């Protein structure tokens, strides 16, 4: 055993034999996360040895990123095939690693879920079940892995493409889907749930998720078990490509205004009534953002349902609603933040501070309101910065007075640059022009593009009373308006009864993308998750608003 330990510490070398091919696998430090490597039908993994050390190899193709991570700890070079006692295989017999894959569709896809049995049948026999998929794309490594798992693919339906080619193909046809490793997820994709399970969700259940490849070290005799355990440690075998402790979710929301009929309903039905049917989404998130346009005030009168009243305040006890959804961050860029005067504005900020909630987009003065806030959760560094872009000093803070922060784009773009240099992923939110169509307004597009070009990964409109368009731009996710979260505009139009809650997903310092949660108001205070039919209509209208 001493010889084995000495050898593992000093002389372990991994070889990758590519049958009929002289290409060498690159060192992982020189290969980007989304690149694929050429492989053949018989890729062998060999661990060379001395003395009584046992050889290890595999006749199957293993996931590219698994090989890269394995090879990051030792030298890599070609070798010749040979018989051994220990093998790496795609198998659940002696698992040392579990590789997670995702079913990815173009982001502007309306469908959300697929039945696994139908997906597997389509792989084997082609799409005979009316699935909204014209082709299923995979890279060469993924093709080999799933051929091992599911059997031969129907080649007219399953297309082998490099990852970058997949991203080009989906620009023209949303019916081209893909199976990709978890680490290749990015905002251009919509991750389709498989039998209700998605690896970008916090409640992901690995035990029932079918798009995974177990990787085992198989041994021919019991006396090899100690060697296998030593290999696990000395080779730093990656246990998975998805570590739940590295995943963070952020919920961004639209307008909150606890006044008029919304407040009146809360008085009658209970302080937490508006969130009763959607609270589960908030409690599941790591960071919850609320854009509360209204100040709390100790002298705020009883609410009244008059829709024409535009001077607002909220009674202090209404903050229980925001507590019940685990609020973390409050945006103060709203037009009505000063409606009840400076005293109420400062009182509101103190209420947030007492609860440990951070705020931005407004503050005790202009400097306080313009500053970004920095958060870190599960190793992901996330920042928020925002302002009121309407001009005309809506609830405007000054050097000495509290209120909403009017936008200073030179300052904001510089702050975004500095945040990126410090490793933060910036989220920018605006209180901006209010309008009532799904289409993205050109005035908003100019400002949204400017901060995205500066390095924002998400740009979101907090002002909208109805949903607006979504744009994927320069690697960033732009949502021009989400609609109301808590506000009494159900009967103004069908569109003001609809809204989004955007669940943004971060992993290991990277922004993966967004899940769109959709709500339908049922009265002047409460909403519920949309039905499938309601959701499909809303997504169709929003996705086609700017002819994506």
N, C-alpha and C positions, 0 to 999 in steps of 0.2 A: 504493500500500500504506500510505503514511503516513496518508491519509485514513481508511482502514479501521481502522488501529490506534487513531487518535484517536476514531473513532466508537465502537468497541467499548469503549473505556475510559470514555466519557462519556455516550453517548446510546442504548445498547441498551434496547429496550422490547419485552416479549413481550405479545402480545394473544391472548386465547382467545375465539373466536367460537362461541357456542352457537346453532345454527340454530333460529330460531323461539322463542328464549328470551332474556330480558334478564338472567338471573342472572349475577352476576360470581363468579369463583372467589375464594375467600377467601385472604388471605395465609397462608402455612404456619404462621406463629407463632400464629394464632388458631384453628387446627384441630387437634383431637386426632388421634393416630396411627391410631385405629381408625374414624374417621368416613369416610363416603363422601360424594361430591359428586354432584349431579344432572348427568347428561350426556345428549346426544342422539346420534342415529345419525351426525351429521356435525359433529364437533368439529374446528375448524380452529385450528392453531397458527401464528401469523404473527409473524415478526420484522421489524419496521419498519426502514426504512433511509433513508439520504440518499446523494446523489451516485451512485456506481456500486455501492453495496452491494446484494447480492442478497437477495431475500425468501425466507423459509422458511415452509412451512405443511404441514398434514397433514389429509387427509380422514378419517383413522381416529381412533377413540378410543384414547388412550394411557392407561397406568395412572395412576390418580388420584395416587398417592404420587410417581410420577415427575414429574408436572406440578407438584405442590406443591414438590418439591425444586428443580426448575428455576426456578420462580417465586420462590423464596426469595431469589434473587440479583438480581432485576430487578423493575420495576413491572409490574403486570398490569391490563388493562382490556379490554373487548369491542372487536371490530373487524369489518370487513366481509371477506367471502371474496374472494380474488383469485388469479390464476394466478401461479405462481412457478417458479423453476428448481431450488430445493432443498426437499426435503420430509423431515419425520419420518414414518416408517411402522413398523408392526409387520412387520419383514422382516429377514432375515439377509444382505441384499445388501451393506450398508456399515455394520456394527453399531457403535454408539457406546455402547450400554447393553444389559444383560441383566437382565430383571426376573424374579425367582423367585417361584413360587407353591407352595402346599402343599395336599395333599389332607388335609382335617381332618375327623375324626369326633368325636362326643362322647367325653369321656375314658373313660367306662365301656363302651367298645366292645371286644369280644374279638378281632375280626379285626385283623391287623397289616399285611397287604400286599395289593396289588391288581395285576393285570396291566394294563399301559397300554392295550393293544389293546382289552380289554373295557371299560375306562373310556371311551375315545374312542368306541367303538361305542354305548355307553349314552348318551353325549351326543348322538349323531347320530340314534339310533333308539329310545331308551328302553331300560330295563333288561330285556333279553331273555335274559340269560345267568345268571340266578339270583344276581346280586350281592346282598349284604346291605345294599342301599341302596334306600330308598323314594323319596327325592328327593335331588337334588344342587343345593345352593344356591350362588348367586353374587350379588355385588352388580352394579350396572349396568355399572360400568367393567370388571369382570372378565368379565362376559357379552360385552361388545363385543370385548374382547381375544381371548377364546377362540373367538368366532364367526369372527374373522379367521383364527385359526390352524386351527380344526377344521371350520369350516362351520357352518351353521344348527343350532340346538339343538332337540331334541325337547321341546316346551314343557310337556308333562304331567310330564316327568321333571325337567327343569331349571327351578328356581324362582329368580326374581330377588327378592332380599330385602336390606334394609339390614343391615349387620353386627350391630347390636344386636338386631334381630329374629331373626337366626340363633341368637344365644345363648339367646334365650327359647325358640325352637322345639326346640332339642336337649335341653331339660330334660325333655321329655315323650316323646321318641322317639329312641332311639339309632340308628335307621336313616336319619335325616336327616343327610347329610354335606354338606361344603362344599369349594369351592376358594377359598382366601383368599391374598392376598399374604403373603409371608414376614413382613413387619413386623406383621401382625395376629395372629400366633401368641401364645397365652397359655394358662395352665394348664387352662382348661376343655376344651381340645381334645386329642385324641390325633392325632398326625401319622402318617398311614398311609404306609408306604413304597410307592413305585411302582416295580415291577420291582426291589425291593430297595434303592432309593435314597431317602434322606430328607435334606432340607436342614438338619435340626437335628443331624446327625451330623458328627463330625470327618472321617470318610472319604468325605464326599459328593463325588460325581463329576459336575460340571456338564456334562461332555462327553456323558454318556449320559442325563441327567435330562430327561424330556419336558415337565414342567410349568414351562416358562419362555417368556418372550416377548422375542425379540430386537428391539431398537429401532434403526433405521438412519436415517442422514441420506442420502437419495438425491440424487445430483447428475446433471444432464443433460449435462454436458460435463466433460472432463478438467481444464480450466482453473479449475474451481470447487474443486478439491481443497484448495488452500491456504486458501480461505475456510472450508471445512469444518473443517480442523484448527484454524483460529483460533477458530471457534465453540465447539469442544470445550472450549478453555481459557477463553475469555472468559465463556461462559455457565455454566461449572462444571457441565457435563452430568453427572448422577450415573451412574457406570458400572454400578451394580447396587444392589439393595436388600438384598443379603447379602454382607457382608464377612467372609471366613473368619477374619480376624485379630481380630474382635470377639466370637467365639464361644468360650465356655468350658463345660466339662463337669465335674461333680462326682459321684463315686460315693460313695453312702452305703451302709453295710453293717450287718449285724446282729451277732450274738454271735461273737466269736473267743475260744476257750479252748484253748490248745495244751497239753492235759493228757490223762491217762488213755489211752483207746484211740486218740485222734487222735495224740498224741505217740508212742505205741508204734508206730503205723503209719508215722509219719515216720521213726522210727529204722530201720525195716525197708526202706522204699521210697524214702527220700530226703527231705531237709528241705523241698524245694519241691514235693513230690508233690501235696499237697492242691489246689494251684492250677493244675495242669498243663492242664486242659481249659477254664479260664475266664480265664486270665491275659491273654488278648488284650484283654478288656474293660478291665482295669485299666491296661494300658500305653497305651491310647488316651485315657485321661482326663487332664484338667489337674490335678485335685485328687482324691486317693484318701483316703477316711476309713476308719479301722479302729477298732472298739470292742473293745479287748483287755482282758478282765476280769482277766487273770492276771499277776502279777508275774514277772519273770525273777529268777533267783537263782543265784549262783555255787555254792552248796551244795545245789542242787536234786537229789534222787535220781533214779535211772532211772525212767522212767514205768512205770506199772502200769495194766492195763485195768479195774480194779475200778470199776463204775459207782456204788457207794455211798460212795466216798471224796469228801469235799467240802472238803478242805483242799488247796489247789492251789499249784503253782509250775511254771514252765517253765524248761528249761535254756537257757543263753544262746545256744547255736547255733541254737535254733529261730527266732531273729529273722531268719534267712536267708529264711524264708518271706515275712515282711513286706517284706523288702528286694526280693524277686523280683517283687512286684506294685507296686513304686514307691509305697509308702506315703508320704503327706505329713502327715496329721493323725491323731493317736491320741486317742481318747476314753478317759478314765480314771474314768468314773462307776460302774464295775462293783462288784458286791457282794463280789468276791473279791480286790480290789486290795491288801488288807492281809494276805492269808492267810499270807504268809511273813515278816511282821513289817516294821517300819519300815525296816530296813537294805535289804531286798530291794525295797521300794517306791521308795526313793531311788535305788537302783542301776538300777532300770528306767527311771526318769526320765532318768538320766544317759545310758543307752543311746540313748534317743530324741534327746536333745540332741546327742549325738555325730554322729548321722546327719542333723541338721538338721530333724527332724520336730517339728512343733508339737503341743502337747497342751492339753487343757482337760477340764473336768468332774471333775478331780482334780489333785492337785499336791503340792508339798512342804509346804503348809499350806492352810488353808481359803481364805484370800485368793487364793492362787495358783490353786487349783482352780476358783474361781468366775469368774475373769476371762475375758472373751471373747478370742478370737484373731482377728486381721484379716489377710486375704490379698487380693492383687490379681493377677489373671491376665487377659491380653488386654483390659485396660481395665475388667474387671468387679471390683467391690469386694465381697468375700464374707466374712462373719464366721461363726464358730461359737461357740456358748455352750451349756452343758449341765450337768446335775446328776443326783444320785440322788434320786428323788422318793418312795422307799418309806418314808422315815422310819425311826426306830429305829437310826440311826447305822450303817447298813451300810457297813463299811470307812471310817467317817467320818473325814475330816480335821478337825483342830482348828486353833486359832491357832498352835500350836507343833508339831503332828504331821502327817505326810503321810497321804494317803488320798483317798477319793472325796469330792466336795463335796456335802453335803446341800442340797437346793433351798431357796433364799430367793426367793420369787416377787416380792416387792416390789423386791428388788435386780435380779432378772432382767428384769422388765418395764421398769425404768428404763434398764438397759443396752441393751435392744432399741430403746427410743426414741432414745437417744443415737446408737446405731449408724446408725439410719435418717437422723437429722439429718446425720451425716457421710457419707452416700451409700452406706453398706454395706447389703447384702441379708442379713439374719440367718437362719442355719440353727440351729434349736434341737433338741437331741437329749436324750432322757431314758433313764435306767435307771429302769424303773417296775415296776408290778405285773405279775407273771408269771401268765398264765392260758392255757388251752388250747382256745380256740374262735376261729373267724375273726372273729366279731363284735367291734366296738369296745366296750370296757368303759366304763361311765359315769364311773368314777373317772378314767380316762385322758382321756376326752373333756373333762371340766371343765378339767384342767390344759392340755391341748393347745389348747383354745379360748382360754384366758386369754393364752397367749403369742402366739397368732395375732392376737388382738385388739390386742395391743401392737405388732404390726408384723412378726412373723416371717413369712417367705415360705415356709419349709419347717419342719415339725415332725415328728420321726421318733423312733420307739421302738426303742431299741437292746437292750432286755432280752429280747425275745420269742424263744422256742425253736420257734415255728411262725409262719407268716404270719398277720397280722391285717388288718382292714379298712382301706380308704382313704377319705378324705373330702376333698372340695373345700369349703373353708370360708372365707368372708370374704376371698377372693382368695388364700388360702394352700393349700398342699398338705400334708395330714396323713396320715401313714402310721403306724398304731398299733403296728406291729411287723413286722419284715422276716423274722424267722427266723434260723437259724444260718448263719454263713459258714464257720467252721472249728470244729466241735465234734462230739462222738461220739454223737449222739442219733438216729441213723438208725432204730433198731429200737424206739424207745419208742412211736411211733405213725406212721401214714402221713403225718400232717401235719408231724411233726418232720423228715421227710425232704425237705420242700419249703422253698424260701426265695426271697426277692427280693434283688436288688441294684438299687438305684434310681439311675438315671443322670439327674441334674438338669442342665438346659440353661439357660445364661445368655447374653445377647447385648446388647451395647451398654448395660450398666447395667440391664438388665431381666431378670426371671426369666420364661423362656418356658414351662417345663413339664418333664414327666418322661417318660422311657422306662423301663418296667418290664422289667428283665432277670430271668429266672426260672431257677432251678437245681434240680436233682434230685440228691440224694446217692446214690452208688453203693456206698460202703462207709463205714467209721467216720471217714474223713478227707477223702475226695475227693468233689467234686460235678462235674456237667457241665451244659451248657445243656439245658433241657427239650426234649423233642420237641414238635411242634405239638399233639398230642393232650393231653399232660401239661399244657402251658401253658394250653390252653383250659379244661381242668377247673379248674385253680387260679384263673385269672382269673374264671371264672364264680362259683366259691365265694366269692372275696374281694369281687367287685363286688356280689354279692347279699347279703352278710352283714348289711349294714345297710339293705337294700332301697332302694338308690339308684335 
